[in-house]
């Protein structure tokens, strides 16, 4: 049974309401980490890695 199937697991919907969707947050963090790792480990050419806490670039 999928963890996000609220029809089959009504407690899941209640937990999401109380604590936020921890699984979705973790999934997003994992995807972002994977993308960042792929960029860092790409040896085809130079890259610029911007720290997570760097200010956003201003658009002209």
Order of alpha helices (4+ residues) and beta strands (2+ residues): alpha-alpha
